[in-house]
Amino acid sequence: MLFNSLSYLLLLFLFTILYWQSNLQIRIILIFATSLLFYGFSGLEFLWILLFSITFNWFIAKYLINLNKSYRFFLLLISLTFNIGLLFYFKYLIFFINNALLFSNFLGIKVDPFFLNIILPLGISFYTFQIISYVLDVYQGTIKPENNFILFSCYVIFFPQLVAGPILRSSEIIPQFLKKTKFSYDHIIVGLTMILYGLFLKVVLADNIAPLVDYGYSIPANTLSAIDVWTLAFLFGFQIYFDFSSYSHIAIGSARIIGIYIPENFNFPYLATSPKEFWKRWHISLSSWVRDYIYLPLVKSKVFHKSTGGFFIKLNKIQLFPLFITWGIMGFWHGANWTFLVWGLYHFLFICINRLIAPLTKNLSGIIVWWSGLIFTLPAIMLAWVPFRAQSISDVMIMWLKIFDLKSYAQLNMRENTYLITVMIFCGFFITYLLKKRIYHQFHSKLFTSKIFNCFLIGFIIFFVIIFFRSNNQFIYFQF
């Protein structure tokens, strides 16, 4: 069931009415049943996989604290093996088999190809990460295992964020399920506003940018000019931002309608002045998850503390190997394709370069550091989207090399409106930021004016959402 569909809006409407009329116990059951219904629209076979994963890990976590250290570690390994194995089977098995066949053919070993009909369950990457974080937190003693199976299931399958996040921690959401929130029109107004804003980002912006991006990436890479490459990099960068942040806004708004708070997942990421700041603004729930459960444990591991002297000591200060492994995992988490690994390693190199040059900027003024950081970070981030969208590594290399071909800057191979729309979106993004940070706050200093401004803004959004509303365009992150 898509957020940008009438069926979801009807489900949310009925759910909200029933929720506010129910007591605490009924509310939990209602969340559980509605989430199952929501996910069931993607296929009953996927629903059984989800329920089996929830049940298996619930039992594992429940008995972790009652065992001695060696048995607890053994149970943890069973849980991690199961969860990672499940993700590997559905998301990566075909990829590795195909590459193994190519490698065997390269070695002269003939192996007959075979076909596997494996369909990726919707949202498996997201709910698997949530389950892993829960089991790890129980193992480390930071939280107690949840004895109520329905309550634990609600944490995993809470329908607003089930398919594409934000990725939640159990400590963030389970206490809210247990709280008898009183009805308030503020919850409804704020929630609906966020949903409308999310729909605007999706149906008005992202879905109308998509045809331009699709057309641009359908052109043979070797015929593109340098300006074409920059245009497509920025255009897809804005498309995926509008598309993914729209899902997060609708998810957060849907939860807020019933008084449940989900943390923000995006905060104007293209205003970041360093890669570190970018990942504090982009897909915040994933970047914080990877930091806490992959990067920091690797940094603390003794395996990565040895160095051989020389230049390696300097590189070791930026945690070279933990960073490399973390970004390799981040790349493959997004998809079973070598282009995603290239995307991850690109960010790895970007962060390494930034950490090496950061000490050189200590004596510069703040405004110079800010502007130089923005000018350096934004183009680098946008170029990173090329492997995220391109079909092959060869296309990625061709497109990246184009930007160093000075003669190529004299050519334009796409429709003129593509360049114009890209510039308009680029300017609109920064204007929106200024409106939100300055003008909007000034309006709120005067109550009457702020009401007029809010009504005008909401009316503007509703008008365009109705005009462009389509229910057949999936969100980009559904494929992950």
Long-range contacts (C-beta under 8 A, 24 or more apart in sequence): 1-38, 1-41, 1-42, 2-471, 2-473, 2-474, 2-475, 3-198, 3-199, 3-202, 3-246, 3-247, 3-250, 3-251, 3-475, 4-199, 4-202, 4-203, 4-469, 4-470, 4-471, 4-473, 5-471, 6-471, 7-41, 7-471, 8-38, 11-37, 11-38, 12-254, 12-257, 15-258, 16-188, 16-257, 16-258, 19-258, 20-183, 20-258, 23-180, 24-178, 24-180, 27-177, 27-258, 28-150, 28-151, 28-154, 28-177, 29-150, 31-154, 31-158, 31-159, 31-177, 32-150, 32-153, 32-154, 32-157, 34-159, 35-153, 35-154, 35-157, 35-158, 35-159, 35-162, 36-157, 38-159, 38-162, 39-122, 39-123, 39-157, 39-159, 39-162, 39-163, 42-121, 42-122, 42-163, 43-119, 43-121, 43-122, 46-121, 46-122, 49-86, 49-121, 49-124, 50-121, 50-127, 50-156, 50-157, 51-153, 53-82, 53-83, 53-86, 53-127, 53-128, 53-131, 54-131, 54-152, 54-153, 54-156, 54-157, 55-149, 56-82, 57-82, 57-83, 57-131, 57-134, 57-135, 58-146, 58-149, 58-152, 58-153, 60-135, 61-134, 61-135, 61-138, 61-145, 61-146, 62-145, 62-146, 62-147, 64-135, 64-138, 64-139, 64-145, 65-138, 65-141, 65-144, 65-145, 72-139, 76-135, 76-136, 76-139, 79-132, 79-135, 80-132, 80-135, 83-128, 83-131, 83-132, 83-135, 84-128, 86-124, 86-128, 87-124, 87-125, 87-128, 89-118, 90-118, 90-119, 90-120, 90-121, 90-124, 91-120, 91-124, 91-125, 91-336, 92-332, 92-336, 93-118, 94-118, 94-336, 95-336, 95-337, 120-479, 122-163, 122-478, 123-162, 123-163, 123-164, 123-478, 125-333, 125-480, 126-161, 126-162, 126-163, 126-164, 126-165, 126-167, 127-156, 127-157, 127-162, 129-167, 129-286, 129-289, 130-155, 130-156, 130-167, 130-168, 130-169, 130-170, 131-156, 132-293, 133-167, 133-169, 133-170, 133-289, 133-292, 133-293, 134-169, 134-170, 136-293, 137-169, 137-170, 137-171, 142-171, 143-170, 143-171, 146-170, 146-174, 151-177, 151-178, 158-255, 159-254, 160-250, 160-251, 160-252, 160-254, 160-255, 160-262, 161-251, 161-255, 161-262, 163-247, 163-475, 163-478, 164-244, 164-247, 164-248, 164-251, 164-475, 164-477, 164-478, 164-480, 165-247, 165-248, 165-251, 165-265, 165-283, 165-285, 165-286, 165-477, 166-248, 166-251, 166-252, 166-262, 166-263, 166-265, 166-284, 166-285, 167-285, 167-286, 167-289, 168-262, 168-263, 168-285, 172-262, 172-263, 173-260, 173-262, 176-259, 176-260, 176-261, 177-260, 181-258, 181-259, 181-260, 182-259, 183-259, 184-259, 187-256, 187-257, 187-258, 187-259, 188-257, 190-253, 190-256, 191-253, 191-254, 191-255, 191-256, 191-257, 191-258, 192-253, 192-257, 193-253, 193-458, 194-249, 194-250, 194-252, 194-253, 194-256, 195-249, 195-250, 195-253, 195-254, 195-257, 196-253, 196-458, 196-461, 196-462, 196-465, 197-249, 197-253, 197-461, 198-245, 198-246, 198-247, 198-248, 198-249, 198-250, 198-253, 199-246, 199-250, 199-461, 199-465, 199-469, 200-246, 200-461, 200-464, 200-465, 201-242, 201-243, 201-245, 201-246, 201-249, 202-242, 202-243, 202-246, 202-247, 202-250, 202-473, 202-475, 203-465, 203-468, 203-469, 203-470, 203-473, 204-464, 204-465, 204-468, 205-238, 205-242, 205-246, 205-425, 206-239, 206-240, 206-242, 206-243, 206-246, 206-476, 207-468, 207-470, 207-473, 208-468, 209-235, 209-238, 209-239, 209-242, 209-421, 209-425, 210-239, 210-473, 212-415, 212-418, 212-421, 213-239, 213-389, 215-414, 215-415, 215-418, 216-414, 216-418, 217-389, 217-390, 217-391, 219-413, 219-414, 221-390, 221-394, 221-395, 221-398, 221-399, 222-398, 223-413, 224-398, 224-399, 224-402, 224-413, 225-402, 225-408, 225-409, 225-410, 225-411, 225-412, 225-413, 226-402, 226-403, 226-404, 226-405, 226-406, 226-408, 226-409, 226-411, 227-408, 227-409, 227-411, 227-412, 227-419, 228-402, 228-411, 228-412, 228-413, 228-414, 229-386, 229-399, 229-400, 229-402, 229-403, 230-379, 230-382, 230-403, 231-414, 231-418, 231-419, 231-422, 232-386, 232-389, 232-399, 233-382, 233-383, 233-385, 233-386, 234-382, 234-422, 234-425, 234-426, 235-418, 235-421, 235-422, 235-425, 236-385, 236-386, 236-388, 236-389, 237-270, 237-381, 237-382, 237-385, 238-422, 238-425, 238-426, 238-429, 239-476, 240-385, 240-388, 240-476, 241-266, 241-269, 241-270, 241-282, 243-475, 243-476, 243-477, 244-283, 244-475, 244-476, 244-477, 246-475, 247-475, 247-477, 268-429, 268-433, 269-381, 270-378, 270-381, 270-429, 271-374, 271-430, 271-433, 272-373, 272-374, 272-377, 272-378, 272-381, 273-369, 273-370, 273-373, 273-374, 273-377, 274-354, 274-358, 274-373, 274-377, 275-347, 275-350, 275-351, 275-354, 275-377, 275-380, 275-381, 276-351, 276-354, 277-377, 278-377, 278-381, 290-326, 290-329, 290-330, 294-325, 294-326, 294-329, 295-319, 295-322, 295-323, 295-326, 298-322, 298-325, 298-326, 314-356, 315-352, 317-355, 318-351, 318-352, 318-355, 318-356, 320-352, 323-348, 323-351, 323-352, 324-348, 327-351, 333-480, 334-388, 334-480, 335-479, 335-480, 338-393, 339-387, 339-388, 339-390, 339-391, 339-392, 339-393, 339-396, 340-387, 340-388, 342-387, 342-393, 342-396, 343-384, 343-387, 343-388, 346-383, 346-384, 346-387, 347-384, 350-380, 350-384
